[in-house]
Amino acid sequence: MLPYRRKMQIIFQDPSASLDPRMTVGEIIGEAIDIHKLASGKADRADMIKELLRKVGLNTEHANRYPHEFSGGQQQRVGIARALAVKPEFIVCDEPISALDVSIQSQVVNMLEDMQAEMGLTYLFIAHDLSVVRHISNRIGVMYLGSLVELGESYELNRHPIHPYTQTLLSAVPVPDPKLSRSRQRIVLEGDIPSPMNPPSGCRFHTRCPYATEKCSKEAPKFKEHEPGHWAACHLLDQ
């Protein structure tokens, strides 16, 4: 698995919990460099760590500090530098900005986009903030109770959602214009979210779907392409 770990990395949701408090920032970033033997010597290793710190907007002297000496945004930058240390091709971004202040979130998202353009990275960006998802994603997948219910190009899915759950999510996104907000139709679901440990039979969304039929409760819909590049799992779309 070692060669594949170089290609795949992860940025965790909570930076304070994902960084070892007993290690300095230099040790945290340099650990992957050591494991994969990417440096030709101590001087080369130190230069690589400093370059990674500069790339994520931190000072080179930060290498000698410990994670608790940084703010949440700075800690997440350390986590990003650690993920970039092995020059990966694919990075899982597991809610990388949800634990940060709104003012810091935009900085981190813009930095991730710059890294993507510079290094040719592919992100799997997991988030609940639909405005951030729309901003950073080329394709969007919507999940309900652990199952993928819709997948499509970002623009297409936001303009023409075809699954009832996606339509509900997008109707809940706040609009800064008060007049436009009052004229929008908000879809409000009834009932509680079922337990993912014991999901409903058939379509998992049928207990809250306003269009559910008897077939939805008995038979799970197939996830298939309804329009070019636009996939969904819903019996309603098969009619």
BADRENVO-326444 format. One record per residue (C-alpha): residue in three letters; x, y, z negated. Coordinates in Angstrom, 1 decimal, m for minus. Layout:
N
<r:ALA&xx:X&yy:Y&zz:Z>
...
// end
This chain:
239
<r:MET&xx:0.0&yy:0.0&zz:0.0>
<r:LEU&xx:3.0&yy:2.4&zz:m0.5>
<r:PRO&xx:3.2&yy:3.5&zz:3.2>
<r:TYR&xx:m0.6&yy:4.2&zz:3.2>
<r:ARG&xx:m0.5&yy:6.2&zz:0.0>
<r:ARG&xx:1.8&yy:8.7&zz:1.8>
<r:LYS&xx:m1.0&yy:9.2&zz:4.3>
<r:MET&xx:m3.8&yy:9.6&zz:1.8>
<r:GLN&xx:m3.9&yy:11.9&zz:m1.2>
<r:ILE&xx:m6.6&yy:13.3&zz:m3.5>
<r:ILE&xx:m7.3&yy:16.7&zz:m5.2>
<r:PHE&xx:m9.2&yy:16.1&zz:m8.4>
<r:GLN&xx:m12.2&yy:18.0&zz:m9.7>
<r:ASP&xx:m10.8&yy:19.0&zz:m13.1>
<r:PRO&xx:m7.2&yy:20.2&zz:m12.8>
<r:SER&xx:m6.6&yy:20.3&zz:m16.5>
<r:ALA&xx:m7.5&yy:16.6&zz:m16.9>
<r:SER&xx:m5.6&yy:15.5&zz:m13.8>
<r:LEU&xx:m2.2&yy:17.0&zz:m14.8>
<r:ASP&xx:0.0&yy:15.2&zz:m17.3>
<r:PRO&xx:0.4&yy:17.7&zz:m20.2>
<r:ARG&xx:3.8&yy:16.1&zz:m21.1>
<r:MET&xx:5.3&yy:16.8&zz:m17.7>
<r:THR&xx:6.5&yy:20.2&zz:m16.3>
<r:VAL&xx:5.0&yy:21.3&zz:m13.0>
<r:GLY&xx:8.3&yy:20.5&zz:m11.3>
<r:GLU&xx:8.1&yy:16.9&zz:m12.6>
<r:ILE&xx:4.5&yy:16.6&zz:m11.6>
<r:ILE&xx:5.1&yy:17.6&zz:m8.0>
<r:GLY&xx:8.5&yy:15.8&zz:m7.8>
<r:GLU&xx:7.1&yy:12.5&zz:m9.0>
<r:ALA&xx:5.7&yy:11.6&zz:m5.6>
<r:ILE&xx:8.8&yy:12.8&zz:m3.9>
<r:ASP&xx:10.8&yy:10.4&zz:m6.0>
<r:ILE&xx:8.5&yy:7.4&zz:m5.5>
<r:HIS&xx:8.5&yy:7.8&zz:m1.7>
<r:LYS&xx:12.2&yy:8.7&zz:m1.7>
<r:LEU&xx:11.7&yy:11.9&zz:0.4>
<r:ALA&xx:14.6&yy:13.9&zz:m0.9>
<r:SER&xx:18.2&yy:13.3&zz:m0.1>
<r:GLY&xx:19.5&yy:14.6&zz:m3.4>
<r:LYS&xx:18.7&yy:16.7&zz:m6.5>
<r:ALA&xx:19.2&yy:20.0&zz:m4.6>
<r:ASP&xx:17.0&yy:18.9&zz:m1.7>
<r:ARG&xx:14.3&yy:17.8&zz:m4.2>
<r:ALA&xx:14.4&yy:21.1&zz:m6.0>
<r:ASP&xx:14.1&yy:23.0&zz:m2.7>
<r:MET&xx:11.1&yy:20.9&zz:m1.7>
<r:ILE&xx:9.4&yy:21.6&zz:m5.0>
<r:LYS&xx:10.0&yy:25.3&zz:m4.7>
<r:GLU&xx:8.7&yy:25.4&zz:m1.1>
<r:LEU&xx:5.5&yy:23.6&zz:m2.2>
<r:LEU&xx:5.0&yy:26.1&zz:m5.0>
<r:ARG&xx:5.4&yy:29.0&zz:m2.6>
<r:LYS&xx:3.0&yy:27.3&zz:m0.2>
<r:VAL&xx:0.2&yy:27.2&zz:m2.7>
<r:GLY&xx:0.9&yy:30.8&zz:m4.0>
<r:LEU&xx:2.9&yy:30.1&zz:m7.1>
<r:ASN&xx:6.3&yy:31.4&zz:m8.2>
<r:THR&xx:9.3&yy:29.1&zz:m8.0>
<r:GLU&xx:10.1&yy:29.6&zz:m11.7>
<r:HIS&xx:6.7&yy:28.0&zz:m12.5>
<r:ALA&xx:8.4&yy:24.7&zz:m11.9>
<r:ASN&xx:9.7&yy:24.8&zz:m15.5>
<r:ARG&xx:6.4&yy:25.4&zz:m17.2>
<r:TYR&xx:3.7&yy:23.0&zz:m18.5>
<r:PRO&xx:0.1&yy:22.8&zz:m17.2>
<r:HIS&xx:m1.4&yy:24.3&zz:m20.4>
<r:GLU&xx:0.5&yy:27.6&zz:m19.6>
<r:PHE&xx:m1.6&yy:28.2&zz:m16.4>
<r:SER&xx:m5.1&yy:29.3&zz:m15.7>
<r:GLY&xx:m7.6&yy:26.9&zz:m14.1>
<r:GLY&xx:m7.0&yy:28.3&zz:m10.6>
<r:GLN&xx:m3.2&yy:28.0&zz:m11.0>
<r:GLN&xx:m3.6&yy:24.4&zz:m12.3>
<r:GLN&xx:m5.6&yy:23.5&zz:m9.2>
<r:ARG&xx:m2.9&yy:25.0&zz:m7.1>
<r:VAL&xx:m0.4&yy:22.7&zz:m8.8>
<r:GLY&xx:m2.7&yy:19.8&zz:m8.0>
<r:ILE&xx:m2.9&yy:20.8&zz:m4.4>
<r:ALA&xx:0.9&yy:21.1&zz:m4.3>
<r:ARG&xx:1.2&yy:17.6&zz:m5.7>
<r:ALA&xx:m1.1&yy:16.3&zz:m3.0>
<r:LEU&xx:0.9&yy:18.0&zz:m0.3>
<r:ALA&xx:4.3&yy:16.7&zz:m1.6>
<r:VAL&xx:4.2&yy:13.6&zz:0.5>
<r:LYS&xx:3.0&yy:15.4&zz:3.7>
<r:PRO&xx:m0.3&yy:13.4&zz:4.0>
<r:GLU&xx:m2.6&yy:13.2&zz:6.9>
<r:PHE&xx:m5.9&yy:12.8&zz:4.9>
<r:ILE&xx:m6.9&yy:14.4&zz:1.6>
<r:VAL&xx:m9.9&yy:13.7&zz:m0.5>
<r:CYS&xx:m11.0&yy:16.9&zz:m2.1>
<r:ASP&xx:m13.2&yy:15.8&zz:m5.0>
<r:GLU&xx:m15.2&yy:18.9&zz:m6.0>
<r:PRO&xx:m11.9&yy:20.9&zz:m6.0>
<r:ILE&xx:m13.5&yy:24.2&zz:m6.9>
<r:SER&xx:m16.4&yy:23.4&zz:m9.1>
<r:ALA&xx:m14.4&yy:23.9&zz:m12.3>
<r:LEU&xx:m13.1&yy:27.3&zz:m11.2>
<r:ASP&xx:m14.5&yy:30.9&zz:m11.4>
<r:VAL&xx:m16.3&yy:32.1&zz:m8.3>
<r:SER&xx:m13.6&yy:34.7&zz:m7.6>
<r:ILE&xx:m10.9&yy:32.0&zz:m7.6>
<r:GLN&xx:m13.0&yy:29.6&zz:m5.6>
<r:SER&xx:m12.8&yy:31.6&zz:m2.4>
<r:GLN&xx:m9.0&yy:31.9&zz:m2.8>
<r:VAL&xx:m8.6&yy:28.1&zz:m3.1>
<r:VAL&xx:m11.0&yy:27.4&zz:m0.2>
<r:ASN&xx:m9.1&yy:29.9&zz:2.1>
<r:MET&xx:m5.8&yy:28.3&zz:1.1>
<r:LEU&xx:m7.1&yy:24.8&zz:1.9>
<r:GLU&xx:m8.2&yy:26.1&zz:5.3>
<r:ASP&xx:m4.8&yy:27.7&zz:6.0>
<r:MET&xx:m3.1&yy:24.4&zz:5.0>
<r:GLN&xx:m5.4&yy:22.5&zz:7.3>
<r:ALA&xx:m4.5&yy:24.7&zz:10.3>
<r:GLU&xx:m0.8&yy:24.7&zz:9.5>
<r:MET&xx:m0.3&yy:21.0&zz:8.7>
<r:GLY&xx:m3.1&yy:19.4&zz:10.8>
<r:LEU&xx:m4.8&yy:17.9&zz:7.7>
<r:THR&xx:m8.2&yy:16.1&zz:7.6>
<r:TYR&xx:m10.3&yy:16.7&zz:4.5>
<r:LEU&xx:m13.1&yy:14.7&zz:2.9>
<r:PHE&xx:m14.6&yy:17.6&zz:1.0>
<r:ILE&xx:m17.0&yy:16.5&zz:m1.7>
<r:ALA&xx:m19.2&yy:19.4&zz:m3.2>
<r:HIS&xx:m22.6&yy:20.4&zz:m4.3>
<r:ASP&xx:m22.3&yy:24.0&zz:m3.2>
<r:LEU&xx:m23.9&yy:24.0&zz:0.2>
<r:SER&xx:m22.5&yy:27.4&zz:1.2>
<r:VAL&xx:m19.0&yy:26.2&zz:0.6>
<r:VAL&xx:m19.7&yy:22.9&zz:2.4>
<r:ARG&xx:m21.1&yy:24.9&zz:5.4>
<r:HIS&xx:m18.0&yy:27.2&zz:5.4>
<r:ILE&xx:m15.3&yy:24.6&zz:5.3>
<r:SER&xx:m16.8&yy:21.5&zz:7.1>
<r:ASN&xx:m16.9&yy:20.5&zz:10.7>
<r:ARG&xx:m19.2&yy:17.6&zz:9.9>
<r:ILE&xx:m21.5&yy:17.2&zz:6.9>
<r:GLY&xx:m22.9&yy:14.0&zz:5.3>
<r:VAL&xx:m25.7&yy:14.2&zz:2.9>
<r:MET&xx:m26.1&yy:11.6&zz:0.2>
<r:TYR&xx:m28.9&yy:10.6&zz:m2.1>
<r:LEU&xx:m28.4&yy:8.1&zz:m4.9>
<r:GLY&xx:m25.2&yy:6.9&zz:m3.4>
<r:SER&xx:m26.6&yy:6.3&zz:0.1>
<r:LEU&xx:m25.9&yy:8.4&zz:3.2>
<r:VAL&xx:m29.2&yy:9.8&zz:4.5>
<r:GLU&xx:m28.0&yy:12.3&zz:7.2>
<r:LEU&xx:m24.8&yy:13.1&zz:9.1>
<r:GLY&xx:m24.1&yy:15.7&zz:11.7>
<r:GLU&xx:m22.1&yy:18.6&zz:13.0>
<r:SER&xx:m22.1&yy:21.4&zz:10.4>
<r:TYR&xx:m24.0&yy:24.0&zz:12.6>
<r:GLU&xx:m26.5&yy:21.5&zz:13.9>
<r:LEU&xx:m27.3&yy:20.0&zz:10.4>
<r:ASN&xx:m27.8&yy:23.5&zz:8.8>
<r:ARG&xx:m30.0&yy:24.7&zz:11.7>
<r:HIS&xx:m32.0&yy:21.6&zz:12.4>
<r:PRO&xx:m32.0&yy:19.2&zz:9.4>
<r:ILE&xx:m34.1&yy:16.1&zz:10.2>
<r:HIS&xx:m34.2&yy:14.2&zz:6.9>
<r:PRO&xx:m36.7&yy:15.4&zz:4.3>
<r:TYR&xx:m34.0&yy:15.4&zz:1.5>
<r:THR&xx:m31.7&yy:17.6&zz:3.6>
<r:GLN&xx:m34.5&yy:20.0&zz:4.4>
<r:THR&xx:m35.2&yy:20.2&zz:0.6>
<r:LEU&xx:m31.6&yy:20.9&zz:m0.2>
<r:LEU&xx:m31.3&yy:23.7&zz:2.4>
<r:SER&xx:m34.5&yy:25.3&zz:1.3>
<r:ALA&xx:m33.1&yy:25.7&zz:m2.2>
<r:VAL&xx:m30.0&yy:27.7&zz:m1.0>
<r:PRO&xx:m30.4&yy:31.3&zz:m2.3>
<r:VAL&xx:m30.7&yy:34.1&zz:0.3>
<r:PRO&xx:m29.2&yy:37.5&zz:m0.6>
<r:ASP&xx:m32.0&yy:39.4&zz:1.3>
<r:PRO&xx:m35.1&yy:39.8&zz:m1.1>
<r:LYS&xx:m37.6&yy:40.2&zz:1.8>
<r:LEU&xx:m36.3&yy:37.2&zz:3.6>
<r:SER&xx:m36.2&yy:35.2&zz:0.4>
<r:ARG&xx:m39.9&yy:35.9&zz:m0.3>
<r:SER&xx:m40.9&yy:34.9&zz:3.2>
<r:ARG&xx:m39.0&yy:31.5&zz:3.1>
<r:GLN&xx:m40.9&yy:28.4&zz:2.3>
<r:ARG&xx:m39.3&yy:26.6&zz:m0.7>
<r:ILE&xx:m39.7&yy:22.8&zz:m0.8>
<r:VAL&xx:m40.1&yy:21.6&zz:m4.4>
<r:LEU&xx:m39.8&yy:17.9&zz:m5.1>
<r:GLU&xx:m41.8&yy:16.3&zz:m7.8>
<r:GLY&xx:m40.7&yy:13.6&zz:m10.2>
<r:ASP&xx:m37.4&yy:12.7&zz:m11.7>
<r:ILE&xx:m34.3&yy:11.3&zz:m10.0>
<r:PRO&xx:m34.2&yy:7.5&zz:m10.3>
<r:SER&xx:m31.3&yy:5.8&zz:m11.9>
<r:PRO&xx:m28.4&yy:5.0&zz:m9.5>
<r:MET&xx:m27.9&yy:1.8&zz:m11.5>
<r:ASN&xx:m31.4&yy:0.7&zz:m10.7>
<r:PRO&xx:m32.4&yy:2.4&zz:m7.4>
<r:PRO&xx:m36.0&yy:2.1&zz:m6.0>
<r:SER&xx:m36.7&yy:m0.6&zz:m3.4>
<r:GLY&xx:m36.9&yy:0.4&zz:0.3>
<r:CYS&xx:m35.9&yy:4.0&zz:1.0>
<r:ARG&xx:m34.3&yy:5.3&zz:m2.2>
<r:PHE&xx:m35.9&yy:8.7&zz:m1.6>
<r:HIS&xx:m39.5&yy:7.5&zz:m1.3>
<r:THR&xx:m40.4&yy:8.1&zz:m4.9>
<r:ARG&xx:m39.9&yy:11.9&zz:m4.4>
<r:CYS&xx:m40.5&yy:12.2&zz:m0.6>
<r:PRO&xx:m43.7&yy:14.2&zz:0.3>
<r:TYR&xx:m44.0&yy:12.1&zz:3.5>
<r:ALA&xx:m43.5&yy:8.7&zz:2.1>
<r:THR&xx:m45.6&yy:5.8&zz:3.3>
<r:GLU&xx:m46.1&yy:2.2&zz:2.1>
<r:LYS&xx:m43.4&yy:1.1&zz:4.5>
<r:CYS&xx:m40.9&yy:3.4&zz:2.8>
<r:SER&xx:m41.3&yy:1.6&zz:m0.5>
<r:LYS&xx:m40.8&yy:m1.8&zz:1.0>
<r:GLU&xx:m38.2&yy:m1.5&zz:3.8>
<r:ALA&xx:m35.0&yy:0.5&zz:3.8>
<r:PRO&xx:m34.6&yy:2.7&zz:6.9>
<r:LYS&xx:m31.7&yy:2.1&zz:9.2>
<r:PHE&xx:m29.0&yy:4.7&zz:9.5>
<r:LYS&xx:m29.0&yy:5.5&zz:13.2>
<r:GLU&xx:m28.3&yy:8.2&zz:15.8>
<r:HIS&xx:m31.5&yy:10.2&zz:16.6>
<r:GLU&xx:m29.8&yy:13.0&zz:18.6>
<r:PRO&xx:m26.2&yy:13.1&zz:20.0>
<r:GLY&xx:m23.9&yy:13.2&zz:17.0>
<r:HIS&xx:m26.8&yy:13.5&zz:14.6>
<r:TRP&xx:m27.5&yy:10.5&zz:12.4>
<r:ALA&xx:m30.2&yy:9.9&zz:9.7>
<r:ALA&xx:m32.0&yy:7.1&zz:7.8>
<r:CYS&xx:m35.7&yy:7.8&zz:7.8>
<r:HIS&xx:m38.8&yy:5.9&zz:8.9>
<r:LEU&xx:m40.5&yy:9.2&zz:9.7>
<r:LEU&xx:m38.1&yy:9.8&zz:12.5>
<r:ASP&xx:m38.8&yy:6.4&zz:14.1>
<r:GLN&xx:m42.5&yy:7.2&zz:14.7>
// end
